[in-house]
Amino acid sequence: MGEGIKLIKPTVRLEKEYYEYYAEWKASGEDMVPWVSKKDPSEFKELVQFLLDGQKPSAGQVPHSTYWLVTDSGRILGVVNIRHSLTNQLLRNGGHIGYGIRPSERRKGYARELLRLTLQKVHEMGMEEVLIVCDAWNEASKRTIMGENGKRTEDFVEEDGNVILRYWVKTYETAKNSMGREWMAFIPLSESDMDHYGPIAGSFSFVFQNEKVLLCYHSLRQQWELPAGKRENQETALACAIRELYEETGQKVDHLEFKGLMKIKRSSGEIQFNPVFSTEITALQPFVENDETSRIMLWDGKEEIGIVDSIDEKLIQIFLRGTR
């Protein structure tokens, strides 16, 4: 992804770019998705108006919104259609979100980015959870949905025997911290599956006591954070988490349980994955102020305590809702 990308509403300004997008899909011979992409763009102004009028649907349709995924230079990479409500049929094999990336731009991470931006857009619409479906044979779509922590529910089998996988996915607000890093997702998985992701960055530690999480106050950044830090030399992710926990908070543990990976976008645009570990304690061990941390506390996620790193807070809320 060299250029920046964003979601925009359909516009007549990108007529040439949309014709190129449409022609590429048609030439591929593949089924065009989402459904709005199949519409003939020869009357382009009428097409754009139809897409913009989706929230005032004709008979038999549900309200819907369409967005284009475009680069800063205006190249159209993909299209997403968001249904604001579902009929019984759509609940079985349609879902709230349908999206597609043009053939020449696949396997570049654009589907993941399109879904991430869409989940933020849907959150702005007031929807906290959406249904996303894909064919059982579509491994790429499955990975994209699971990358957003999709929770699989009952499959649907169509008359021809095709199996539709159905996932409920939480929407979320975007969050950037003081270092310009942006929250993308938390991916629960077993430690043995961590090798499928990369690059792997520094480790985070969740230490719980009586439904509260341990935070440390970073003296330079002047905010509350989770114990975390970079790996040293050939250190394992677990060893990093244990060491950082002790150095920053004085809490010494023999083991932490691996919970999954936090997916983050750096200010450079690079994606990284941070291992997340967890443990329960019965009491806090003595803390001594150090160069990085001036104090520690246990937080319930609700009490007003001042500035909490925005990415850490997203992860904390997920864990306090029961992920651990």
C-alpha positions as CSV (number, residue, x, y, z in Angstrom):
1,M,0.0,0.0,0.0
2,G,2.1,2.9,-1.2
3,E,-0.7,5.6,-1.3
4,G,-3.1,6.4,1.4
5,I,-6.6,4.9,1.0
6,K,-10.0,6.0,2.3
7,L,-13.7,5.3,2.0
8,I,-15.8,7.9,0.1
9,K,-19.3,8.2,-1.1
10,P,-19.9,7.6,-4.8
11,T,-19.2,10.7,-6.9
12,V,-19.5,11.7,-10.5
13,R,-16.0,13.1,-10.3
14,L,-14.6,9.6,-10.6
15,E,-16.5,8.6,-13.7
16,K,-13.4,7.5,-15.7
17,E,-11.9,5.7,-12.7
18,Y,-15.2,3.8,-12.1
19,Y,-15.4,2.7,-15.8
20,E,-11.9,1.3,-15.5
21,Y,-12.9,-0.5,-12.3
22,Y,-16.1,-1.9,-13.8
23,A,-14.4,-3.0,-17.0
24,E,-11.7,-4.9,-15.2
25,W,-14.3,-6.8,-13.2
26,K,-16.3,-7.6,-16.3
27,A,-13.2,-8.8,-18.3
28,S,-12.3,-11.1,-15.4
29,G,-15.5,-13.1,-15.9
30,E,-15.9,-13.3,-12.1
31,D,-19.1,-12.6,-10.3
32,M,-19.1,-9.0,-9.4
33,V,-19.5,-8.2,-5.7
34,P,-21.2,-6.5,-3.9
35,W,-24.4,-6.6,-5.8
36,V,-24.4,-2.8,-6.6
37,S,-21.2,-3.3,-8.6
38,K,-23.2,-5.3,-11.2
39,K,-25.2,-2.3,-12.3
40,D,-24.4,-0.9,-15.8
41,P,-22.5,2.4,-15.4
42,S,-23.3,3.7,-18.9
43,E,-25.7,6.2,-17.4
44,F,-23.2,7.2,-14.8
45,K,-24.9,10.1,-13.2
46,E,-28.0,8.0,-12.7
47,L,-25.9,5.2,-11.2
48,V,-24.3,7.5,-8.7
49,Q,-27.6,8.9,-7.7
50,F,-29.0,5.4,-7.2
51,L,-26.1,4.6,-4.9
52,L,-26.5,7.8,-3.0
53,D,-30.3,7.1,-2.6
54,G,-29.8,3.7,-1.0
55,Q,-31.2,4.9,2.3
56,K,-34.5,5.5,0.5
57,P,-34.9,2.0,-1.1
58,S,-37.4,0.9,-3.6
59,A,-40.0,-1.8,-2.8
60,G,-38.4,-5.1,-1.7
61,Q,-35.1,-3.6,-0.7
62,V,-33.7,-2.7,2.7
63,P,-32.0,0.7,3.4
64,H,-28.4,0.5,2.4
65,S,-25.3,2.7,1.9
66,T,-22.5,2.3,-0.7
67,Y,-18.9,3.5,-0.4
68,W,-15.9,3.2,-2.6
69,L,-12.4,2.4,-1.4
70,V,-10.1,4.8,-3.2
71,T,-6.4,5.8,-3.2
72,D,-5.3,9.4,-2.7
73,S,-4.9,9.7,-6.5
74,G,-8.5,8.5,-7.1
75,R,-8.0,4.9,-8.2
76,I,-11.0,2.8,-7.1
77,L,-9.8,-0.3,-5.4
78,G,-13.1,-1.8,-4.1
79,V,-16.7,-1.2,-3.2
80,V,-18.6,-2.0,-0.1
81,N,-22.4,-2.1,0.4
82,I,-23.8,-1.8,4.0
83,R,-27.3,-3.0,4.7
84,H,-28.9,-1.1,7.6
85,S,-31.3,-3.9,8.4
86,L,-31.9,-7.5,7.4
87,T,-34.8,-9.5,6.1
88,N,-35.1,-13.2,7.0
89,Q,-33.3,-14.2,3.8
90,L,-30.5,-11.7,4.3
91,L,-30.1,-13.0,7.8
92,R,-29.5,-16.4,6.3
93,N,-27.1,-15.7,3.4
94,G,-26.7,-12.0,2.9
95,G,-25.5,-10.2,6.0
96,H,-25.0,-6.5,6.7
97,I,-21.8,-6.0,4.7
98,G,-20.9,-7.1,1.2
99,Y,-17.6,-6.0,-0.3
100,G,-15.3,-6.7,-3.2
101,I,-11.7,-5.7,-4.4
102,R,-10.9,-5.4,-8.1
103,P,-9.0,-8.5,-9.4
104,S,-5.7,-6.7,-10.0
105,E,-5.5,-5.3,-6.4
106,R,-6.1,-8.5,-4.4
107,R,-3.6,-10.1,-2.0
108,K,-2.3,-6.7,-1.1
109,G,-4.2,-6.2,2.2
110,Y,-6.9,-4.0,0.8
111,A,-9.8,-6.4,1.8
112,R,-8.7,-6.2,5.4
113,E,-8.4,-2.4,5.2
114,L,-11.8,-2.1,3.5
115,L,-13.5,-4.2,6.2
116,R,-11.7,-2.3,9.0
117,L,-12.8,1.1,7.6
118,T,-16.3,-0.3,7.1
119,L,-16.6,-1.5,10.7
120,Q,-15.7,2.0,11.8
121,K,-18.3,3.5,9.4
122,V,-21.0,1.2,10.6
123,H,-20.2,2.1,14.2
124,E,-20.8,5.7,13.3
125,M,-24.2,4.6,12.0
126,G,-25.1,3.3,15.5
127,M,-24.7,-0.5,14.8
128,E,-22.6,-2.2,17.4
129,E,-22.6,-5.7,15.8
130,V,-23.0,-6.8,12.2
131,L,-23.5,-10.1,10.3
132,I,-20.9,-10.9,7.6
133,V,-21.1,-14.0,5.5
134,C,-18.9,-15.8,3.0
135,D,-18.8,-19.1,1.1
136,A,-17.2,-22.0,2.9
137,W,-14.6,-22.4,0.1
138,N,-13.5,-18.8,0.3
139,E,-10.4,-19.0,2.5
140,A,-9.4,-15.4,1.9
141,S,-12.7,-14.0,3.0
142,K,-12.7,-16.3,6.1
143,R,-9.3,-15.0,7.1
144,T,-10.3,-11.4,6.6
145,I,-13.4,-11.8,8.8
146,M,-11.6,-13.8,11.4
147,G,-9.0,-11.0,11.4
148,E,-11.7,-8.7,12.8
149,N,-12.5,-11.2,15.6
150,G,-15.6,-12.6,13.8
151,K,-17.6,-15.0,15.9
152,R,-19.0,-17.9,13.8
153,T,-22.6,-18.8,14.2
154,E,-24.8,-21.4,12.6
155,D,-24.0,-22.1,8.9
156,F,-26.6,-21.9,6.2
157,V,-26.8,-24.5,3.4
158,E,-28.3,-23.3,0.1
159,E,-30.4,-25.5,-2.1
160,D,-27.5,-26.4,-4.3
161,G,-25.5,-27.6,-1.3
162,N,-23.3,-24.5,-1.1
163,V,-22.4,-23.8,2.5
164,I,-22.6,-20.2,3.8
165,L,-20.4,-19.4,6.8
166,R,-22.0,-16.7,9.1
167,Y,-20.0,-14.5,11.5
168,W,-21.1,-11.8,13.9
169,V,-18.5,-9.0,14.1
170,K,-18.3,-6.2,16.7
171,T,-17.9,-2.7,15.2
172,Y,-15.6,-0.2,16.8
173,E,-14.5,3.4,16.9
174,T,-11.1,4.2,15.6
175,A,-8.4,4.9,18.1
176,K,-4.9,6.5,17.7
177,N,-2.5,6.9,20.6
178,S,0.1,9.6,21.2
179,M,2.7,7.8,19.1
180,G,0.4,7.8,16.0
181,R,-0.3,4.1,16.3
182,E,-3.9,3.0,15.3
183,W,-6.0,0.2,16.8
184,M,-7.2,-2.4,14.2
185,A,-8.3,-5.5,16.0
186,F,-7.7,-8.1,18.8
187,I,-7.3,-11.6,17.4
188,P,-7.8,-14.4,19.9
189,L,-5.8,-17.5,19.0
190,S,-3.5,-20.2,20.4
191,E,0.2,-19.5,20.8
192,S,1.0,-22.2,18.2
193,D,-0.8,-20.2,15.5
194,M,1.2,-17.0,16.2
195,D,3.7,-18.0,13.5
196,H,1.0,-17.3,10.8
197,Y,1.2,-13.6,11.6
198,G,3.9,-11.0,11.3
199,P,5.8,-8.9,12.0
200,I,5.5,-9.8,15.7
201,A,6.3,-6.7,17.9
202,G,6.6,-6.2,21.7
203,S,4.5,-8.0,24.3
204,F,1.6,-6.7,26.5
205,S,0.7,-8.0,30.0
206,F,-2.8,-8.1,31.5
207,V,-2.6,-8.6,35.3
208,F,-6.0,-8.8,37.0
209,Q,-7.1,-8.7,40.6
210,N,-10.8,-8.6,41.6
211,E,-12.0,-7.6,38.1
212,K,-9.5,-4.8,37.8
213,V,-6.5,-4.5,35.5
214,L,-3.0,-3.3,36.5
215,L,-1.9,-0.1,34.9
216,C,1.4,1.9,35.2
217,Y,1.9,5.6,34.8
218,H,4.4,6.5,32.1
219,S,6.4,9.4,33.4
220,L,7.5,10.8,30.0
221,R,4.2,10.3,28.1
222,Q,2.2,11.3,31.2
223,Q,-0.5,8.7,30.7
224,W,-1.7,5.4,32.1
225,E,-0.6,2.3,30.1
226,L,-0.6,-1.5,30.2
227,P,2.8,-3.0,31.1
228,A,4.4,-3.6,27.7
229,G,7.7,-3.2,25.7
230,K,10.0,-4.4,23.0
231,R,11.7,-7.7,22.9
232,E,15.5,-7.8,23.7
233,N,17.9,-9.9,21.5
234,Q,16.5,-13.4,21.0
235,E,13.9,-13.0,23.8
236,T,10.6,-14.9,23.3
237,A,7.3,-13.1,23.4
238,L,6.5,-14.6,26.8
239,A,9.9,-13.7,28.3
240,C,9.4,-10.2,27.1
241,A,6.0,-9.9,28.8
242,I,7.3,-11.3,32.1
243,R,10.4,-9.0,32.1
244,E,8.5,-5.8,31.1
245,L,5.9,-6.5,33.8
246,Y,8.6,-6.7,36.5
247,E,10.6,-3.8,35.2
248,E,7.7,-1.4,34.9
249,T,5.5,-2.5,37.9
250,G,7.6,-4.6,40.2
251,Q,5.2,-7.6,39.8
252,K,7.1,-10.8,39.5
253,V,5.3,-13.8,37.9
254,D,6.6,-17.2,36.7
255,H,4.1,-17.6,33.9
256,L,1.6,-15.7,31.8
257,E,-1.2,-17.2,29.6
258,F,-1.1,-16.3,26.0
259,K,-4.4,-14.8,24.9
260,G,-3.9,-13.6,21.3
261,L,-2.5,-10.8,19.1
262,M,-3.3,-7.1,19.0
263,K,-3.2,-5.8,15.5
264,I,-1.9,-2.3,15.2
265,K,-1.1,0.1,12.3
266,R,2.0,2.2,12.9
267,S,2.2,5.8,11.8
268,S,4.3,4.6,8.8
269,G,1.4,2.5,7.6
270,E,3.1,-0.8,8.6
271,I,1.0,-3.4,10.3
272,Q,2.3,-5.1,13.4
273,F,1.0,-7.7,15.8
274,N,1.6,-7.5,19.6
275,P,1.4,-10.7,21.7
276,V,-1.0,-10.3,24.6
277,F,-0.6,-12.3,27.9
278,S,-2.7,-12.5,31.0
279,T,-2.7,-13.7,34.6
280,E,-4.7,-13.3,37.9
281,I,-3.1,-12.3,41.1
282,T,-4.3,-12.2,44.7
283,A,-2.3,-9.1,45.8
284,L,0.0,-6.5,44.4
285,Q,3.7,-6.8,45.2
286,P,5.6,-3.7,46.4
287,F,6.3,-1.1,43.8
288,V,9.4,1.2,43.5
289,E,9.4,4.2,41.3
290,N,11.7,3.8,38.3
291,D,12.9,5.9,35.3
292,E,9.8,4.9,33.2
293,T,7.0,4.4,35.8
294,S,6.1,6.7,38.6
295,R,3.1,4.8,40.0
296,I,0.8,1.8,39.5
297,M,-2.9,1.2,40.1
298,L,-5.7,-1.3,39.6
299,W,-8.4,0.0,37.3
300,D,-12.0,-1.1,36.7
301,G,-12.2,0.5,33.3
302,K,-14.8,3.0,34.5
303,E,-13.3,5.3,37.2
304,E,-12.0,8.6,35.9
305,I,-8.2,8.4,36.3
306,G,-7.0,10.9,33.7
307,I,-5.4,10.0,30.3
308,V,-5.2,6.3,29.4
309,D,-3.4,5.3,26.2
310,S,-6.3,5.0,23.7
311,I,-5.1,1.8,22.2
312,D,-4.5,0.2,25.6
313,E,-8.0,1.3,26.6
314,K,-9.6,-0.4,23.6
315,L,-7.9,-3.7,24.6
316,I,-8.8,-3.2,28.3
317,Q,-12.5,-2.9,27.4
318,I,-12.4,-6.1,25.4
319,F,-10.8,-8.0,28.2
320,L,-13.0,-6.6,30.9
321,R,-16.0,-7.7,28.8
322,G,-14.9,-11.3,29.3
323,T,-12.3,-12.2,26.7
324,R,-9.9,-13.5,29.3
